[in-house]
Amino acid sequence: MNDIIGNGVLVDENDIDDIPRGYVFNLQDSKNLDVCHWGVSLGGGWAAAANTTPGEVDPVSGKLVMVDFRKGNTAYGEFTLKSALGVCKLKYDSHVVTIKALDPTHGPNYY
């Protein structure tokens, strides 16, 4: 995907709610770049995507950490980016997840 629309700009975890509506986001394992989750920002910390892992068990607390869906589900749904980030941190092998965002209308191959 990065080859098609660009690599995006790194977003600090504290700024995840500020990713503008319509921007494409990528939650990516920091060590294995092939492990990632793409979607679109709906603004205000909300996002939409397909194939979203709904939850993972925190090995420290033993509690199930879930994605906060307001519509839909794992197949396709709207959810908070922060909750999806939390699940990805548990699921991805490195447990260190980077967040990138980009305006798809300004990618190198946009025509």
Backbone bond lengths (Angstrom), bond angles and torsions (degrees), N, CA, C in turn:
res aa  C-N    CA-C-N  psi(-1)  N-CA   C-N-CA  omega(-1)  CA-C   N-CA-C  phi
1 M - - - 1.443 - - 1.531 110.60 -
2 N 1.353 117.36 -39.84 1.452 119.56 179.59 1.519 111.56 -57.84
3 D 1.347 117.44 -34.95 1.459 120.73 179.46 1.523 111.72 -67.83
4 I 1.322 117.02 -25.24 1.463 120.61 -176.26 1.525 111.88 -88.21
5 I 1.335 117.57 -49.02 1.473 119.03 -174.07 1.520 113.73 -113.07
6 G 1.332 117.52 -3.11 1.464 120.32 179.53 1.512 111.76 110.39
7 N 1.318 116.14 169.15 1.452 121.70 -174.39 1.518 113.21 -87.87
8 G 1.309 118.18 -20.89 1.459 120.79 -179.47 1.511 112.55 82.22
9 V 1.312 114.73 176.09 1.458 122.94 -178.42 1.522 107.96 -112.45
10 L 1.322 115.88 135.04 1.461 120.86 178.14 1.527 109.77 -61.41
11 V 1.319 116.33 133.85 1.467 122.63 179.59 1.519 107.55 -114.73
12 D 1.328 116.64 129.55 1.456 120.54 175.25 1.524 108.64 -66.14
13 E 1.323 116.38 141.20 1.461 120.90 -179.09 1.531 111.94 -54.54
14 N 1.323 117.61 -33.94 1.470 121.42 179.22 1.523 112.69 -68.97
15 D 1.341 117.22 -16.23 1.469 121.78 -177.72 1.519 112.71 -106.06
16 I 1.327 117.42 10.89 1.462 121.25 -174.93 1.536 112.03 -59.48
17 D 1.328 117.42 -32.73 1.474 120.27 179.77 1.526 112.74 -73.19
18 D 1.329 117.06 -10.69 1.464 121.35 -177.72 1.527 113.57 -96.27
19 I 1.334 117.43 2.40 1.472 118.81 177.17 1.532 107.33 -65.04
20 P 1.344 117.14 123.30 1.466 119.77 -174.85 1.528 114.01 -64.59
21 R 1.309 114.27 151.37 1.465 122.33 175.47 1.530 109.00 -56.94
22 G 1.317 116.08 134.54 1.462 121.33 178.49 1.520 114.14 92.83
23 Y 1.326 117.11 -13.86 1.459 119.54 177.31 1.523 109.62 -75.34
24 V 1.308 116.30 147.44 1.446 122.88 175.44 1.523 107.14 -89.01
25 F 1.336 116.77 135.86 1.461 120.37 177.38 1.518 110.01 -116.70
26 N 1.325 114.85 158.86 1.449 122.16 178.28 1.525 107.79 -139.56
27 L 1.322 117.30 115.88 1.457 122.44 171.49 1.524 104.89 -94.50
28 Q 1.338 117.30 117.79 1.461 120.75 -167.99 1.528 111.64 -131.11
29 D 1.322 115.87 135.43 1.468 120.53 174.18 1.530 107.61 -60.49
30 S 1.318 116.92 132.64 1.461 120.17 -174.92 1.528 113.43 -71.38
31 K 1.325 117.87 -18.08 1.467 120.43 -178.72 1.527 112.64 -106.08
32 N 1.313 117.67 -36.70 1.461 121.73 179.66 1.527 107.55 -114.93
33 L 1.325 116.05 96.82 1.463 121.26 -173.13 1.526 113.26 -67.73
34 D 1.339 117.31 -12.44 1.461 120.14 176.54 1.524 112.07 -77.80
35 V 1.329 117.04 -13.00 1.466 121.69 179.55 1.525 107.26 -97.15
36 C 1.329 115.90 110.64 1.468 118.99 -174.97 1.528 110.87 -160.34
37 H 1.317 114.34 170.88 1.466 120.87 176.77 1.522 108.15 -138.04
38 W 1.314 115.83 120.24 1.464 122.92 -179.11 1.520 110.34 -102.01
39 G 1.322 116.28 149.85 1.455 121.56 174.34 1.508 109.65 -169.01
40 V 1.312 115.77 -170.24 1.468 120.95 179.40 1.519 109.11 -122.47
41 S 1.325 115.07 139.08 1.457 120.74 177.53 1.522 109.93 -76.44
42 L 1.326 115.50 137.13 1.463 121.33 174.57 1.532 110.26 -100.78
43 G 1.334 116.10 1.90 1.465 122.15 -178.74 1.519 111.21 86.35
44 G 1.318 115.92 156.86 1.454 121.27 177.07 1.517 114.86 63.75
45 G 1.337 117.10 24.42 1.457 120.66 178.71 1.518 114.56 88.82
46 W 1.328 117.16 1.15 1.474 121.40 179.65 1.524 110.07 -100.66
47 A 1.328 115.96 152.88 1.456 121.56 -178.57 1.517 109.93 -145.57
48 A 1.314 115.24 167.05 1.462 121.94 174.62 1.523 107.70 -133.50
49 A 1.330 115.17 140.30 1.462 120.02 178.67 1.519 109.27 -164.48
50 A 1.306 114.62 166.33 1.460 122.24 173.82 1.517 108.51 -107.52
51 N 1.319 116.21 157.75 1.455 122.86 174.84 1.535 112.08 59.96
52 T 1.314 116.80 41.91 1.462 122.45 179.06 1.522 109.56 -86.40
53 T 1.325 116.56 124.49 1.459 119.99 176.82 1.522 108.40 -62.08
54 P 1.329 118.88 123.43 1.466 120.44 -173.09 1.518 115.35 -74.95
55 G 1.338 117.65 -25.32 1.457 118.66 -178.04 1.514 112.35 -174.77
56 E 1.328 114.54 162.20 1.464 122.14 177.19 1.525 107.92 -146.38
57 V 1.313 116.94 152.99 1.457 121.96 177.66 1.527 109.36 -85.89
58 D 1.322 116.33 129.74 1.463 122.40 174.55 1.529 106.80 -75.52
59 P 1.348 118.25 117.57 1.461 119.80 -176.24 1.532 113.44 -67.76
60 V 1.310 117.79 -21.77 1.466 120.90 -179.92 1.529 110.66 -78.25
61 S 1.341 115.85 -52.03 1.469 119.43 -176.79 1.524 113.01 -89.46
62 G 1.333 116.85 -20.06 1.461 120.78 -175.95 1.521 112.91 77.44
63 K 1.336 116.69 3.11 1.470 120.96 -178.44 1.523 110.96 -88.74
64 L 1.317 114.62 149.26 1.450 121.38 176.33 1.527 108.87 -80.84
65 V 1.325 116.77 124.84 1.461 123.04 177.19 1.521 106.64 -102.36
66 M 1.322 116.75 123.27 1.463 121.69 -174.01 1.525 112.06 -113.96
67 V 1.323 115.40 150.68 1.459 121.33 170.07 1.519 107.33 -72.94
68 D 1.311 116.28 136.86 1.468 123.05 -179.23 1.528 109.60 -87.95
69 F 1.329 116.24 91.19 1.468 121.76 178.54 1.529 109.51 -85.72
70 R 1.337 116.23 133.49 1.465 119.46 171.95 1.522 110.61 -101.10
71 K 1.316 116.55 -21.97 1.470 122.96 175.80 1.518 107.31 -146.15
72 G 1.307 115.46 146.84 1.447 119.73 174.59 1.513 112.96 73.02
73 N 1.341 114.29 -154.55 1.458 120.95 -174.82 1.520 109.84 -159.70
74 T 1.314 115.77 -159.51 1.456 120.78 -176.25 1.533 113.14 -60.17
75 A 1.322 118.06 -32.54 1.466 120.80 -179.88 1.528 110.81 -64.79
76 Y 1.307 117.05 -47.39 1.464 123.77 172.95 1.515 106.68 -161.84
77 G 1.310 116.26 127.98 1.451 118.25 -178.97 1.510 113.34 -162.24
78 E 1.340 113.97 172.27 1.460 123.30 174.89 1.525 106.99 -108.44
79 F 1.327 116.18 134.89 1.465 121.02 -172.62 1.520 110.21 -154.60
80 T 1.326 115.65 167.10 1.465 118.82 175.40 1.523 108.67 -79.88
81 L 1.328 114.54 137.41 1.459 120.07 177.40 1.526 111.26 -61.99
82 K 1.339 116.85 -37.88 1.466 120.10 -179.47 1.527 111.16 -61.06
83 S 1.331 117.01 -41.60 1.463 118.54 -179.55 1.526 110.93 -68.91
84 A 1.329 118.00 -38.11 1.462 120.94 177.34 1.525 110.39 -65.62
85 L 1.325 117.23 -39.29 1.459 121.42 176.76 1.530 110.30 -60.34
86 G 1.326 116.63 -44.55 1.461 120.75 179.26 1.518 112.39 -59.41
87 V 1.317 116.96 -41.65 1.467 121.15 179.16 1.531 110.23 -68.88
88 C 1.330 116.75 -41.48 1.469 119.93 179.26 1.529 111.42 -63.08
89 K 1.326 117.37 -37.04 1.472 120.52 177.87 1.529 110.99 -61.57
90 L 1.309 117.28 -33.29 1.463 120.96 178.24 1.534 111.26 -79.81
91 K 1.309 116.80 -35.72 1.462 121.20 -174.34 1.529 113.04 -80.12
92 Y 1.315 117.44 -44.02 1.458 120.88 -174.48 1.526 110.40 -70.51
93 D 1.324 116.84 141.54 1.464 122.33 -173.41 1.523 114.29 -57.01
94 S 1.327 118.24 -39.90 1.476 119.87 -177.10 1.524 111.86 -76.53
95 H 1.327 116.81 -21.64 1.468 123.96 -175.46 1.527 112.25 62.50
96 V 1.330 116.27 13.00 1.462 122.43 174.90 1.528 106.00 -120.80
97 V 1.326 116.00 115.49 1.458 121.27 -173.20 1.517 109.56 -116.57
98 T 1.315 116.24 130.73 1.464 120.58 174.16 1.517 108.95 -96.64
99 I 1.314 115.25 154.42 1.459 121.99 178.87 1.521 107.34 -120.47
100 K 1.313 116.19 125.32 1.458 121.28 176.28 1.519 107.92 -124.04
101 A 1.312 115.52 148.67 1.464 120.37 178.13 1.518 109.01 -140.88
102 L 1.322 115.12 150.74 1.466 119.16 177.44 1.514 110.55 -152.13
103 D 1.301 113.60 154.07 1.462 121.30 174.00 1.525 106.64 -85.65
104 P 1.318 118.81 111.24 1.464 119.99 -174.94 1.526 113.87 -65.14
105 T 1.313 117.65 -16.21 1.480 119.36 178.45 1.522 112.42 -84.19
106 H 1.332 116.72 -1.34 1.459 120.09 179.01 1.526 112.47 -121.75
107 G 1.338 116.88 18.42 1.461 120.73 178.81 1.515 111.38 -72.34
108 P 1.322 116.97 163.42 1.474 120.97 -176.69 1.526 113.67 -64.55
109 N 1.326 117.57 -23.64 1.465 120.29 -177.35 1.517 113.37 -110.55
110 Y 1.346 116.38 15.12 1.463 119.23 179.74 1.507 109.65 -75.16
111 Y 1.332 117.09 131.73 1.447 119.23 175.96 1.500 110.12 -130.21
